């Protein structure tokens, strides 16, 4: 799993993760902005498969319009995850995590 | 432009870029593998908008199945580009570049 080395630096804080799915990008932008407004120093945006493009949109909208004091460029890690299908077969799906940090 | 700082290290070499569009991912995987087989030490995969997810697939398939000696994880940079629409208005589109290097 590519995510294991991306723990928040302050391990006493809960992990601030926004999982991007099929809703409009602004829903997830709002989630990111809310986490920063609640005092988070970093927020990780994660997605798999077809929603990866939307995750990049979310990160770009958040940092260009709403949370302009995060470090640029954000750290981005891509990887692959194993999925188990309904019929029990396995397949691979691409994943992305984008770390926005102040 | 986020791309300007990502020149190949050997500036006498032509830049090895694969632009990912709407064709099946394997078409672009083949382009990446061909560039490495022709002696390239690095290949940059670029995409904009909805094809960003496919660009991540291309990078993951290439490095997991065909070019297994590239450095992991690949360097990934996300950004935004200005597009001029047909009616002359401007809009932003997200972009990604993924650097595979031996």
N, CA and C atoms of all chains as a GROMACS GRO file, in nm:
protein
  612
    1UNK      N    1   0.084  -0.119   0.000
    1UNK     CA    2   0.000   0.000   0.000
    1UNK      C    3   0.088   0.125   0.000
    2UNK      N    4   0.058   0.213  -0.092
    2UNK     CA    5   0.142   0.332  -0.104
    2UNK      C    6   0.114   0.432   0.008
    3UNK      N    7   0.007   0.414   0.083
    3UNK     CA    8  -0.032   0.517   0.177
    3UNK      C    9   0.045   0.512   0.310
    4UNK      N   10   0.109   0.397   0.337
    4UNK     CA   11   0.158   0.374   0.473
    4UNK      C   12   0.260   0.476   0.521
    5UNK      N   13   0.335   0.536   0.425
    5UNK     CA   14   0.441   0.627   0.469
    5UNK      C   15   0.393   0.771   0.473
    6UNK      N   16   0.264   0.794   0.466
    6UNK     CA   17   0.216   0.932   0.463
    6UNK      C   18   0.130   0.965   0.586
    7UNK      N   19   0.176   0.920   0.701
    7UNK     CA   20   0.106   0.957   0.823
    7UNK      C   21   0.123   1.107   0.849
    8UNK      N   22   0.026   1.170   0.913
    8UNK     CA   23   0.045   1.308   0.954
    8UNK      C   24   0.167   1.317   1.044
    9UNK      N   25   0.238   1.429   1.035
    9UNK     CA   26   0.361   1.440   1.113
    9UNK      C   27   0.334   1.437   1.263
   10UNK      N   28   0.221   1.495   1.306
   10UNK     CA   29   0.185   1.489   1.446
   10UNK      C   30   0.091   1.370   1.464
   11UNK      N   31   0.145   1.260   1.516
   11UNK     CA   32   0.067   1.137   1.516
   11UNK      C   33  -0.045   1.138   1.619
   12UNK      N   34  -0.048   1.240   1.706
   12UNK     CA   35  -0.158   1.248   1.801
   12UNK      C   36  -0.283   1.309   1.737
   13UNK      N   37  -0.266   1.368   1.618
   13UNK     CA   38  -0.381   1.424   1.550
   13UNK      C   39  -0.453   1.316   1.472
   14UNK      N   40  -0.585   1.323   1.461
   14UNK     CA   41  -0.654   1.230   1.373
   14UNK      C   42  -0.613   1.258   1.230
   15UNK      N   43  -0.615   1.154   1.149
   15UNK     CA   44  -0.576   1.171   1.010
   15UNK      C   45  -0.685   1.246   0.936
   16UNK      N   46  -0.647   1.347   0.861
   16UNK     CA   47  -0.743   1.430   0.790
   16UNK      C   48  -0.747   1.386   0.644
   17UNK      N   49  -0.841   1.302   0.612
   17UNK     CA   50  -0.847   1.245   0.478
   17UNK      C   51  -0.983   1.277   0.416
   18UNK      N   52  -0.980   1.319   0.291
   18UNK     CA   53  -1.102   1.338   0.214
   18UNK      C   54  -1.098   1.238   0.098
   19UNK      N   55  -1.193   1.145   0.096
   19UNK     CA   56  -1.203   1.047  -0.012
   19UNK      C   57  -1.293   1.103  -0.121
   20UNK      N   58  -1.240   1.111  -0.242
   20UNK     CA   59  -1.316   1.170  -0.352
   20UNK      C   60  -1.389   1.059  -0.428
   21UNK      N   61  -1.521   1.077  -0.443
   21UNK     CA   62  -1.604   0.983  -0.518
   21UNK      C   63  -1.669   1.051  -0.635
   22UNK      N   64  -1.795   1.016  -0.660
   22UNK     CA   65  -1.860   1.058  -0.783
   22UNK      C   66  -1.945   1.184  -0.770
   23UNK      N   67  -1.947   1.246  -0.653
   23UNK     CA   68  -2.023   1.370  -0.638
   23UNK      C   69  -1.947   1.485  -0.706
   24UNK      N   70  -2.014   1.600  -0.721
   24UNK     CA   71  -1.944   1.715  -0.781
   24UNK      C   72  -1.822   1.755  -0.699
   25UNK      N   73  -1.720   1.805  -0.768
   25UNK     CA   74  -1.593   1.837  -0.702
   25UNK      C   75  -1.611   1.933  -0.585
   26UNK      N   76  -1.704   2.027  -0.598
   26UNK     CA   77  -1.717   2.129  -0.493
   26UNK      C   78  -1.758   2.068  -0.360
   27UNK      N   79  -1.828   1.954  -0.361
   27UNK     CA   80  -1.861   1.889  -0.234
   27UNK      C   81  -1.733   1.853  -0.158
   28UNK      N   82  -1.635   1.803  -0.230
   28UNK     CA   83  -1.511   1.760  -0.165
   28UNK      C   84  -1.422   1.880  -0.133
   29UNK      N   85  -1.429   1.984  -0.217
   29UNK     CA   86  -1.356   2.107  -0.185
   29UNK      C   87  -1.404   2.161  -0.051
   30UNK      N   88  -1.535   2.161  -0.033
   30UNK     CA   89  -1.592   2.209   0.093
   30UNK      C   90  -1.541   2.127   0.211
   31UNK      N   91  -1.530   1.995   0.193
   31UNK     CA   92  -1.479   1.909   0.300
   31UNK      C   93  -1.334   1.944   0.334
   32UNK      N   94  -1.254   1.970   0.232
   32UNK     CA   95  -1.113   2.007   0.254
   32UNK      C   96  -1.104   2.140   0.329
   33UNK      N   97  -1.180   2.238   0.281
   33UNK     CA   98  -1.175   2.371   0.342
   33UNK      C   99  -1.220   2.364   0.487
   34UNK      N  100  -1.323   2.284   0.513
   34UNK     CA  101  -1.375   2.270   0.649
   34UNK      C  102  -1.268   2.213   0.742
   35UNK      N  103  -1.195   2.113   0.693
   35UNK     CA  104  -1.091   2.054   0.778
   35UNK      C  105  -0.983   2.157   0.812
   36UNK      N  106  -0.943   2.236   0.715
   36UNK     CA  107  -0.843   2.340   0.744
   36UNK      C  108  -0.901   2.444   0.840
   37UNK      N  109  -1.026   2.482   0.821
   37UNK     CA  110  -1.088   2.581   0.909
   37UNK      C  111  -1.102   2.529   1.052
   38UNK      N  112  -1.108   2.396   1.066
   38UNK     CA  113  -1.116   2.336   1.199
   38UNK      C  114  -0.978   2.317   1.261
   39UNK      N  115  -0.874   2.369   1.198
   39UNK     CA  116  -0.742   2.368   1.259
   39UNK      C  117  -0.645   2.266   1.204
   40UNK      N  118  -0.688   2.186   1.105
   40UNK     CA  119  -0.594   2.088   1.048
   40UNK      C  120  -0.478   2.161   0.982
   41UNK      N  121  -0.356   2.105   0.999
   41UNK     CA  122  -0.238   2.160   0.931
   41UNK      C  123  -0.216   2.092   0.798
   42UNK      N  124  -0.278   1.977   0.779
   42UNK     CA  125  -0.264   1.909   0.650
   42UNK      C  126  -0.390   1.827   0.624
   43UNK      N  127  -0.421   1.813   0.498
   43UNK     CA  128  -0.536   1.733   0.455
   43UNK      C  129  -0.490   1.648   0.336
   44UNK      N  130  -0.522   1.519   0.341
   44UNK     CA  131  -0.489   1.429   0.231
   44UNK      C  132  -0.615   1.399   0.150
   45UNK      N  133  -0.605   1.418   0.020
   45UNK     CA  134  -0.715   1.388  -0.073
   45UNK      C  135  -0.682   1.256  -0.142
   46UNK      N  136  -0.774   1.162  -0.134
   46UNK     CA  137  -0.750   1.029  -0.192
   46UNK      C  138  -0.859   0.991  -0.290
   47UNK      N  139  -0.820   0.917  -0.392
   47UNK     CA  140  -0.918   0.868  -0.489
   47UNK      C  141  -0.861   0.746  -0.558
   48UNK      N  142  -0.952   0.670  -0.620
   48UNK     CA  143  -0.914   0.553  -0.698
   48UNK      C  144  -0.987   0.555  -0.832
   49UNK      N  145  -0.923   0.494  -0.932
   49UNK     CA  146  -0.989   0.475  -1.061
   49UNK      C  147  -1.030   0.604  -1.128
   50UNK      N  148  -1.154   0.605  -1.180
   50UNK     CA  149  -1.200   0.717  -1.262
   50UNK      C  150  -1.213   0.848  -1.186
   51UNK      N  151  -1.215   0.842  -1.052
   51UNK     CA  152  -1.232   0.967  -0.977
   51UNK      C  153  -1.099   1.037  -0.949
   52UNK      N  154  -0.989   0.980  -1.000
   52UNK     CA  155  -0.859   1.044  -0.979
   52UNK      C  156  -0.856   1.184  -1.040
   53UNK      N  157  -0.914   1.199  -1.160
   53UNK     CA  158  -0.916   1.331  -1.224
   53UNK      C  159  -0.989   1.432  -1.135
   54UNK      N  160  -1.099   1.388  -1.073
   54UNK     CA  161  -1.175   1.478  -0.987
   54UNK      C  162  -1.094   1.516  -0.862
   55UNK      N  163  -1.016   1.421  -0.812
   55UNK     CA  164  -0.933   1.451  -0.694
   55UNK      C  165  -0.832   1.561  -0.724
   56UNK      N  166  -0.777   1.559  -0.846
   56UNK     CA  167  -0.683   1.666  -0.884
   56UNK      C  168  -0.758   1.799  -0.895
   57UNK      N  169  -0.878   1.797  -0.951
   57UNK     CA  170  -0.960   1.919  -0.955
   57UNK      C  171  -0.984   1.972  -0.814
   58UNK      N  172  -1.018   1.883  -0.722
   58UNK     CA  173  -1.047   1.924  -0.584
   58UNK      C  174  -0.924   1.993  -0.523
   59UNK      N  175  -0.808   1.931  -0.540
   59UNK     CA  176  -0.686   1.989  -0.484
   59UNK      C  177  -0.656   2.125  -0.546
   60UNK      N  178  -0.671   2.135  -0.677
   60UNK     CA  179  -0.638   2.260  -0.746
   60UNK      C  180  -0.736   2.372  -0.708
   61UNK      N  181  -0.864   2.339  -0.701
   61UNK     CA  182  -0.964   2.441  -0.663
   61UNK      C  183  -0.940   2.484  -0.519
   62UNK      N  184  -0.915   2.387  -0.431
   62UNK     CA  185  -0.898   2.421  -0.290
   62UNK      C  186  -0.778   2.512  -0.271
   63UNK      N  187  -0.665   2.479  -0.333
   63UNK     CA  188  -0.545   2.557  -0.303
   63UNK      C  189  -0.538   2.687  -0.383
   64UNK      N  190  -0.605   2.693  -0.497
   64UNK     CA  191  -0.600   2.817  -0.574
   64UNK      C  192  -0.705   2.919  -0.529
   65UNK      N  193  -0.818   2.871  -0.475
   65UNK     CA  194  -0.926   2.965  -0.444
   65UNK      C  195  -0.952   2.981  -0.295
   66UNK      N  196  -0.930   2.874  -0.216
   66UNK     CA  197  -0.982   2.879  -0.079
   66UNK      C  198  -0.875   2.867   0.029
   67UNK      N  199  -0.775   2.787   0.008
   67UNK     CA  200  -0.672   2.765   0.110
   67UNK      C  201  -0.539   2.801   0.045
   68UNK      N  202  -0.518   2.930   0.025
   68UNK     CA  203  -0.407   2.975  -0.058
   68UNK      C  204  -0.272   2.972   0.013
   69UNK      N  205  -0.272   2.935   0.143
   69UNK     CA  206  -0.144   2.933   0.214
   69UNK      C  207  -0.088   2.792   0.232
   70UNK      N  208  -0.130   2.697   0.150
   70UNK     CA  209  -0.067   2.564   0.156
   70UNK      C  210   0.059   2.566   0.069
   71UNK      N  211   0.150   2.474   0.103
   71UNK     CA  212   0.276   2.467   0.029
   71UNK      C  213   0.251   2.423  -0.114
   72UNK      N  214   0.323   2.484  -0.206
   72UNK     CA  215   0.310   2.447  -0.347
   72UNK      C  216   0.446   2.402  -0.399
   73UNK      N  217   0.451   2.302  -0.485
   73UNK     CA  218   0.339   2.218  -0.526
   73UNK      C  219   0.305   2.114  -0.419
   74UNK      N  220   0.182   2.063  -0.417
   74UNK     CA  221   0.148   1.959  -0.319
   74UNK      C  222   0.223   1.829  -0.348
   75UNK      N  223   0.244   1.750  -0.243
   75UNK     CA  224   0.306   1.619  -0.262
   75UNK      C  225   0.200   1.523  -0.316
   76UNK      N  226   0.235   1.454  -0.421
   76UNK     CA  227   0.141   1.362  -0.486
   76UNK      C  228   0.205   1.225  -0.496
   77UNK      N  229   0.132   1.122  -0.456
   77UNK     CA  230   0.180   0.984  -0.469
   77UNK      C  231   0.075   0.905  -0.545
   78UNK      N  232   0.121   0.833  -0.648
   78UNK     CA  233   0.030   0.743  -0.720
   78UNK      C  234   0.068   0.599  -0.690
   79UNK      N  235  -0.029   0.509  -0.702
   79UNK     CA  236  -0.002   0.368  -0.676
   79UNK      C  237  -0.111   0.282  -0.735
   80UNK      N  238  -0.107   0.155  -0.700
   80UNK     CA  239  -0.208   0.059  -0.745
   80UNK      C  240  -0.260  -0.016  -0.624
   81UNK      N  241  -0.388  -0.047  -0.626
   81UNK     CA  242  -0.447  -0.125  -0.519
   81UNK      C  243  -0.517  -0.246  -0.578
   82UNK      N  244  -0.521  -0.354  -0.499
   82UNK     CA  245  -0.593  -0.474  -0.540
   82UNK      C  246  -0.738  -0.462  -0.499
   83UNK      N  247  -0.826  -0.488  -0.593
   83UNK     CA  248  -0.969  -0.491  -0.565
   83UNK      C  249  -1.019  -0.634  -0.580
   84UNK      N  250  -1.110  -0.675  -0.493
   84UNK     CA  251  -1.176  -0.805  -0.511
   84UNK      C  252  -1.314  -0.779  -0.570
   85UNK      N  253  -1.338  -0.834  -0.688
   85UNK     CA  254  -1.466  -0.814  -0.757
   85UNK      C  255  -1.575  -0.898  -0.692
   86UNK      N  256  -1.699  -0.873  -0.736
   86UNK     CA  257  -1.813  -0.945  -0.678
   86UNK      C  258  -1.804  -1.095  -0.702
   87UNK      N  259  -1.743  -1.135  -0.815
   87UNK     CA  260  -1.732  -1.278  -0.844
   87UNK      C  261  -1.606  -1.340  -0.781
   88UNK      N  262  -1.537  -1.265  -0.698
   88UNK     CA  263  -1.422  -1.320  -0.627
   88UNK      C  264  -1.290  -1.303  -0.699
   89UNK      N  265  -1.294  -1.261  -0.826
   89UNK     CA  266  -1.169  -1.238  -0.897
   89UNK      C  267  -1.105  -1.107  -0.848
   90UNK      N  268  -0.976  -1.094  -0.876
   90UNK     CA  269  -0.904  -0.974  -0.832
   90UNK      C  270  -0.868  -0.888  -0.952
   91UNK      N  271  -0.865  -0.759  -0.930
   91UNK     CA  272  -0.817  -0.670  -1.034
   91UNK      C  273  -0.743  -0.554  -0.968
   92UNK      N  274  -0.667  -0.482  -1.048
   92UNK     CA  275  -0.590  -0.369  -0.998
   92UNK      C  276  -0.661  -0.240  -1.032
   93UNK      N  277  -0.650  -0.142  -0.944
   93UNK     CA  278  -0.703  -0.011  -0.973
   93UNK      C  279  -0.597   0.092  -0.931
   94UNK      N  280  -0.583   0.196  -1.012
   94UNK     CA  281  -0.487   0.302  -0.979
   94UNK      C  282  -0.541   0.388  -0.867
   95UNK      N  283  -0.450   0.447  -0.791
   95UNK     CA  284  -0.490   0.534  -0.681
   95UNK      C  285  -0.401   0.657  -0.678
   96UNK      N  286  -0.451   0.761  -0.610
   96UNK     CA  287  -0.373   0.884  -0.593
   96UNK      C  288  -0.396   0.936  -0.453
   97UNK      N  289  -0.291   0.994  -0.395
   97UNK     CA  290  -0.311   1.073  -0.274
   97UNK      C  291  -0.238   1.204  -0.291
   98UNK      N  292  -0.306   1.309  -0.254
   98UNK     CA  293  -0.254   1.445  -0.269
   98UNK      C  294  -0.252   1.508  -0.130
   99UNK      N  295  -0.132   1.547  -0.086
   99UNK     CA  296  -0.116   1.603   0.049
   99UNK      C  297  -0.110   1.754   0.040
  100UNK      N  298  -0.210   1.821   0.097
  100UNK     CA  299  -0.206   1.966   0.111
  100UNK      C  300  -0.162   1.997   0.253
  101UNK      N  301  -0.055   2.075   0.267
  101UNK     CA  302  -0.007   2.106   0.401
  101UNK      C  303   0.035   2.251   0.412
  102UNK      N  304   0.010   2.306   0.530
  102UNK     CA  305   0.047   2.446   0.555
  102UNK      C  306   0.189   2.453   0.607
  103UNK      N  307   0.319   2.799  -1.585
  103UNK     CA  308   0.313   2.659  -1.628
  103UNK      C  309   0.395   2.573  -1.532
  104UNK      N  310   0.336   2.467  -1.486
  104UNK     CA  311   0.405   2.381  -1.391
  104UNK      C  312   0.513   2.296  -1.458
  105UNK      N  313   0.514   2.292  -1.589
  105UNK     CA  314   0.604   2.198  -1.656
  105UNK      C  315   0.746   2.251  -1.668
  106UNK      N  316   0.765   2.383  -1.653
  106UNK     CA  317   0.891   2.445  -1.693
  106UNK      C  318   1.012   2.393  -1.619
  107UNK      N  319   0.994   2.345  -1.495
  107UNK     CA  320   1.110   2.302  -1.417
  107UNK      C  321   1.136   2.152  -1.432
  108UNK      N  322   1.076   2.090  -1.528
  108UNK     CA  323   1.092   1.945  -1.541
  108UNK      C  324   1.160   1.907  -1.671
  109UNK      N  325   1.265   1.982  -1.708
  109UNK     CA  326   1.343   1.947  -1.826
  109UNK      C  327   1.417   1.816  -1.801
  110UNK      N  328   1.441   1.740  -1.907
  110UNK     CA  329   1.527   1.623  -1.890
  110UNK      C  330   1.664   1.667  -1.838
  111UNK      N  331   1.727   1.580  -1.758
  111UNK     CA  332   1.853   1.620  -1.699
  111UNK      C  333   1.961   1.642  -1.805
  112UNK      N  334   1.959   1.565  -1.910
  112UNK     CA  335   2.053   1.584  -2.020
  112UNK      C  336   1.984   1.669  -2.126
  113UNK      N  337   2.017   1.798  -2.128
  113UNK     CA  338   1.938   1.890  -2.211
  113UNK      C  339   1.966   1.872  -2.359
  114UNK      N  340   2.067   1.791  -2.396
  114UNK     CA  341   2.091   1.768  -2.538
  114UNK      C  342   1.996   1.661  -2.592
  115UNK      N  343   1.928   1.589  -2.500
  115UNK     CA  344   1.834   1.488  -2.545
  115UNK      C  345   1.699   1.552  -2.575
  116UNK      N  346   1.629   1.501  -2.675
  116UNK     CA  347   1.493   1.549  -2.697
  116UNK      C  348   1.407   1.511  -2.577
  117UNK      N  349   1.307   1.593  -2.551
  117UNK     CA  350   1.221   1.566  -2.437
  117UNK      C  351   1.130   1.447  -2.470
  118UNK      N  352   1.122   1.352  -2.378
  118UNK     CA  353   1.044   1.230  -2.401
  118UNK      C  354   0.910   1.244  -2.332
  119UNK      N  355   0.811   1.289  -2.405
  119UNK     CA  356   0.680   1.315  -2.346
  119UNK      C  357   0.575   1.231  -2.416
  120UNK      N  358   0.488   1.171  -2.337
  120UNK     CA  359   0.371   1.101  -2.390
  120UNK      C  360   0.248   1.174  -2.340
  121UNK      N  361   0.170   1.230  -2.432
  121UNK     CA  362   0.046   1.298  -2.397
  121UNK      C  363  -0.068   1.198  -2.399
  122UNK      N  364  -0.139   1.188  -2.288
  122UNK     CA  365  -0.247   1.090  -2.277
  122UNK      C  366  -0.379   1.156  -2.314
  123UNK      N  367  -0.450   1.094  -2.410
  123UNK     CA  368  -0.581   1.142  -2.452
  123UNK      C  369  -0.686   1.037  -2.429
  124UNK      N  370  -0.779   1.025  -2.522
  124UNK     CA  371  -0.897   0.943  -2.500
  124UNK      C  372  -0.887   0.801  -2.554
  125UNK      N  373  -0.773   0.764  -2.611
  125UNK     CA  374  -0.757   0.625  -2.658
  125UNK      C  375  -0.738   0.530  -2.539
  126UNK      N  376  -0.746   0.399  -2.563
  126UNK     CA  377  -0.723   0.304  -2.453
  126UNK      C  378  -0.584   0.322  -2.393
  127UNK      N  379  -0.577   0.295  -2.262
  127UNK     CA  380  -0.451   0.318  -2.190
  127UNK      C  381  -0.334   0.243  -2.252
  128UNK      N  382  -0.358   0.122  -2.303
  128UNK     CA  383  -0.247   0.043  -2.355
  128UNK      C  384  -0.178   0.109  -2.473
  129UNK      N  385  -0.250   0.192  -2.550
  129UNK     CA  386  -0.184   0.265  -2.658
  129UNK      C  387  -0.071   0.352  -2.604
  130UNK      N  388  -0.099   0.419  -2.492
  130UNK     CA  389   0.001   0.510  -2.435
  130UNK      C  390   0.109   0.433  -2.359
  131UNK      N  391   0.070   0.320  -2.299
  131UNK     CA  392   0.172   0.234  -2.236
  131UNK      C  393   0.275   0.191  -2.340
  132UNK      N  394   0.224   0.153  -2.458
  132UNK     CA  395   0.315   0.112  -2.565
  132UNK      C  396   0.409   0.226  -2.603
  133UNK      N  397   0.357   0.348  -2.609
  133UNK     CA  398   0.441   0.464  -2.642
  133UNK      C  399   0.550   0.484  -2.537
  134UNK      N  400   0.514   0.467  -2.409
  134UNK     CA  401   0.613   0.483  -2.301
  134UNK      C  402   0.722   0.375  -2.312
  135UNK      N  403   0.678   0.250  -2.329
  135UNK     CA  404   0.772   0.139  -2.336
  135UNK      C  405   0.866   0.157  -2.455
  136UNK      N  406   0.811   0.202  -2.568
  136UNK     CA  407   0.892   0.222  -2.688
  136UNK      C  408   1.001   0.326  -2.663
  137UNK      N  409   0.965   0.434  -2.593
  137UNK     CA  410   1.065   0.538  -2.566
  137UNK      C  411   1.178   0.483  -2.480
  138UNK      N  412   1.144   0.406  -2.378
  138UNK     CA  413   1.250   0.346  -2.295
  138UNK      C  414   1.333   0.248  -2.378
  139UNK      N  415   1.268   0.168  -2.462
  139UNK     CA  416   1.342   0.071  -2.544
  139UNK      C  417   1.435   0.140  -2.643
  140UNK      N  418   1.400   0.265  -2.680
  140UNK     CA  419   1.485   0.341  -2.771
  140UNK      C  420   1.597   0.413  -2.697
  141UNK      N  421   1.611   0.388  -2.568
  141UNK     CA  422   1.726   0.443  -2.496
  141UNK      C  423   1.696   0.558  -2.403
  142UNK      N  424   1.570   0.603  -2.398
  142UNK     CA  425   1.538   0.714  -2.308
  142UNK      C  426   1.565   0.673  -2.164
  143UNK      N  427   1.620   0.766  -2.084
  143UNK     CA  428   1.641   0.740  -1.941
  143UNK      C  429   1.521   0.787  -1.861
  144UNK      N  430   1.438   0.871  -1.920
  144UNK     CA  431   1.318   0.916  -1.850
  144UNK      C  432   1.209   0.948  -1.952
  145UNK      N  433   1.086   0.928  -1.909
  145UNK     CA  434   0.970   0.958  -1.992
  145UNK      C  435   0.868   1.031  -1.905
  146UNK      N  436   0.815   1.141  -1.957
  146UNK     CA  437   0.713   1.216  -1.885
  146UNK      C  438   0.577   1.190  -1.947
  147UNK      N  439   0.481   1.153  -1.862
  147UNK     CA  440   0.344   1.128  -1.905
  147UNK      C  441   0.261   1.250  -1.866
  148UNK      N  442   0.193   1.310  -1.961
  148UNK     CA  443   0.116   1.431  -1.932
  148UNK      C  444  -0.029   1.413  -1.973
  149UNK      N  445  -0.118   1.478  -1.897
  149UNK     CA  446  -0.260   1.475  -1.931
  149UNK      C  447  -0.328   1.595  -1.869
  150UNK      N  448  -0.447   1.624  -1.922
  150UNK     CA  449  -0.530   1.732  -1.868
  150UNK      C  450  -0.673   1.684  -1.852
  151UNK      N  451  -0.742   1.742  -1.754
  151UNK     CA  452  -0.886   1.717  -1.740
  151UNK      C  453  -0.918   1.571  -1.712
  152UNK      N  454  -1.022   1.522  -1.783
  152UNK     CA  455  -1.074   1.388  -1.756
  152UNK      C  456  -0.976   1.276  -1.786
  153UNK      N  457  -0.872   1.303  -1.863
  153UNK     CA  458  -0.779   1.196  -1.897
  153UNK      C  459  -0.670   1.178  -1.793
  154UNK      N  460  -0.674   1.256  -1.685
  154UNK     CA  461  -0.574   1.243  -1.578
  154UNK      C  462  -0.578   1.102  -1.518
  155UNK      N  463  -0.698   1.049  -1.495
  155UNK     CA  464  -0.709   0.914  -1.439
  155UNK      C  465  -0.639   0.812  -1.529
  156UNK      N  466  -0.657   0.828  -1.660
  156UNK     CA  467  -0.594   0.735  -1.754
  156UNK      C  468  -0.442   0.750  -1.751
  157UNK      N  469  -0.393   0.871  -1.733
  157UNK     CA  470  -0.248   0.891  -1.725
  157UNK      C  471  -0.188   0.815  -1.607
  158UNK      N  472  -0.260   0.814  -1.494
  158UNK     CA  473  -0.212   0.738  -1.378
  158UNK      C  474  -0.213   0.589  -1.410
  159UNK      N  475  -0.319   0.542  -1.477
  159UNK     CA  476  -0.322   0.401  -1.520
  159UNK      C  477  -0.202   0.369  -1.608
  160UNK      N  478  -0.173   0.457  -1.704
  160UNK     CA  479  -0.061   0.434  -1.796
  160UNK      C  480   0.070   0.421  -1.718
  161UNK      N  481   0.092   0.511  -1.625
  161UNK     CA  482   0.216   0.507  -1.547
  161UNK      C  483   0.224   0.379  -1.464
  162UNK      N  484   0.114   0.343  -1.402
  162UNK     CA  485   0.114   0.224  -1.316
  162UNK      C  486   0.133   0.096  -1.397
  163UNK      N  487   0.066   0.085  -1.509
  163UNK     CA  488   0.081  -0.035  -1.593
  163UNK      C  489   0.224  -0.042  -1.647
  164UNK      N  490   0.275   0.072  -1.693
  164UNK     CA  491   0.411   0.071  -1.751
  164UNK      C  492   0.513   0.028  -1.648
  165UNK      N  493   0.507   0.085  -1.528
  165UNK     CA  494   0.616   0.056  -1.434
  165UNK      C  495   0.595  -0.078  -1.360
  166UNK      N  496   0.472  -0.125  -1.350
  166UNK     CA  497   0.451  -0.253  -1.282
  166UNK      C  498   0.470  -0.373  -1.374
  167UNK      N  499   0.442  -0.355  -1.503
  167UNK     CA  500   0.446  -0.471  -1.592
  167UNK      C  501   0.559  -0.469  -1.693
  168UNK      N  502   0.600  -0.348  -1.738
  168UNK     CA  503   0.687  -0.345  -1.856
  168UNK      C  504   0.823  -0.280  -1.832
  169UNK      N  505   0.828  -0.178  -1.752
  169UNK     CA  506   0.955  -0.107  -1.728
  169UNK      C  507   0.980  -0.109  -1.579
  170UNK      N  508   1.014  -0.225  -1.528
  170UNK     CA  509   1.015  -0.245  -1.383
  170UNK      C  510   1.138  -0.186  -1.316
  171UNK      N  511   1.232  -0.130  -1.393
  171UNK     CA  512   1.352  -0.075  -1.330
  171UNK      C  513   1.348   0.077  -1.318
  172UNK      N  514   1.230   0.139  -1.324
  172UNK     CA  515   1.222   0.284  -1.298
  172UNK      C  516   1.214   0.307  -1.148
  173UNK      N  517   1.257   0.427  -1.109
  173UNK     CA  518   1.255   0.461  -0.967
  173UNK      C  519   1.112   0.469  -0.915
  174UNK      N  520   1.093   0.419  -0.793
  174UNK     CA  521   0.960   0.426  -0.732
  174UNK      C  522   0.969   0.503  -0.601
  175UNK      N  523   0.868   0.582  -0.567
  175UNK     CA  524   0.754   0.616  -0.650
  175UNK      C  525   0.792   0.721  -0.755
  176UNK      N  526   0.717   0.730  -0.866
  176UNK     CA  527   0.747   0.832  -0.966
  176UNK      C  528   0.718   0.972  -0.912
  177UNK      N  529   0.789   1.070  -0.968
  177UNK     CA  530   0.760   1.210  -0.931
  177UNK      C  531   0.634   1.255  -1.004
  178UNK      N  532   0.544   1.313  -0.928
  178UNK     CA  533   0.415   1.356  -0.984
  178UNK      C  534   0.393   1.502  -0.951
  179UNK      N  535   0.357   1.581  -1.051
  179UNK     CA  536   0.326   1.722  -1.030
  179UNK      C  537   0.188   1.749  -1.086
  180UNK      N  538   0.104   1.814  -1.005
  180UNK     CA  539  -0.028   1.856  -1.054
  180UNK      C  540  -0.031   2.007  -1.066
  181UNK      N  541  -0.116   2.057  -1.153
  181UNK     CA  542  -0.128   2.202  -1.172
  181UNK      C  543  -0.256   2.237  -1.243
  182UNK      N  544  -0.267   2.362  -1.281
  182UNK     CA  545  -0.384   2.411  -1.354
  182UNK      C  546  -0.335   2.486  -1.477
  183UNK      N  547  -0.409   2.473  -1.586
  183UNK     CA  548  -0.376   2.545  -1.708
  183UNK      C  549  -0.496   2.625  -1.754
  184UNK      N  550  -0.468   2.737  -1.819
  184UNK     CA  551  -0.575   2.818  -1.877
  184UNK      C  552  -0.608   2.767  -2.016
  185UNK      N  553  -0.734   2.746  -2.039
  185UNK     CA  554  -0.782   2.707  -2.172
  185UNK      C  555  -0.865   2.821  -2.229
  186UNK      N  556  -0.851   2.845  -2.359
  186UNK     CA  557  -0.940   2.940  -2.426
  186UNK      C  558  -1.047   2.861  -2.501
  187UNK      N  559  -1.171   2.884  -2.465
  187UNK     CA  560  -1.282   2.811  -2.527
  187UNK      C  561  -1.310   2.864  -2.667
  188UNK      N  562  -1.396   2.793  -2.739
  188UNK     CA  563  -1.428   2.834  -2.876
  188UNK      C  564  -1.492   2.972  -2.882
  189UNK      N  565  -1.565   3.008  -2.777
  189UNK     CA  566  -1.630   3.140  -2.778
  189UNK      C  567  -1.539   3.250  -2.722
  190UNK      N  568  -1.413   3.218  -2.700
  190UNK     CA  569  -1.318   3.319  -2.656
  190UNK      C  570  -1.306   3.334  -2.506
  191UNK      N  571  -1.398   3.273  -2.431
  191UNK     CA  572  -1.387   3.279  -2.286
  191UNK      C  573  -1.276   3.187  -2.238
  192UNK      N  574  -1.231   3.213  -2.116
  192UNK     CA  575  -1.123   3.131  -2.060
  192UNK      C  576  -1.175   3.043  -1.948
  193UNK      N  577  -1.114   2.928  -1.934
  193UNK     CA  578  -1.147   2.843  -1.821
  193UNK      C  579  -1.021   2.770  -1.778
  194UNK      N  580  -1.026   2.714  -1.657
  194UNK     CA  581  -0.911   2.642  -1.603
  194UNK      C  582  -0.933   2.493  -1.617
  195UNK      N  583  -0.825   2.421  -1.639
  195UNK     CA  584  -0.832   2.276  -1.642
  195UNK      C  585  -0.714   2.223  -1.562
  196UNK      N  586  -0.739   2.117  -1.486
  196UNK     CA  587  -0.633   2.056  -1.408
  196UNK      C  588  -0.539   1.977  -1.500
  197UNK      N  589  -0.414   1.964  -1.456
  197UNK     CA  590  -0.316   1.889  -1.535
  197UNK      C  591  -0.231   1.803  -1.443
  198UNK      N  592  -0.168   1.703  -1.503
  198UNK     CA  593  -0.076   1.618  -1.427
  198UNK      C  594   0.044   1.586  -1.515
  199UNK      N  595   0.159   1.575  -1.452
  199UNK     CA  596   0.273   1.517  -1.522
  199UNK      C  597   0.339   1.417  -1.430
  200UNK      N  598   0.369   1.302  -1.487
  200UNK     CA  599   0.427   1.190  -1.413
  200UNK      C  600   0.560   1.157  -1.477
  201UNK      N  601   0.666   1.167  -1.397
  201UNK     CA  602   0.801   1.143  -1.449
  201UNK      C  603   0.846   1.003  -1.412
  202UNK      N  604   0.865   0.920  -1.513
  202UNK     CA  605   0.925   0.788  -1.493
  202UNK      C  606   1.072   0.799  -1.530
  203UNK      N  607   1.162   0.762  -1.437
  203UNK     CA  608   1.305   0.772  -1.469
  203UNK      C  609   1.380   0.653  -1.415
  204UNK      N  610   1.480   0.610  -1.491
  204UNK     CA  611   1.564   0.496  -1.451
  204UNK      C  612   1.677   0.546  -1.361
   0.00000   0.00000   0.00000
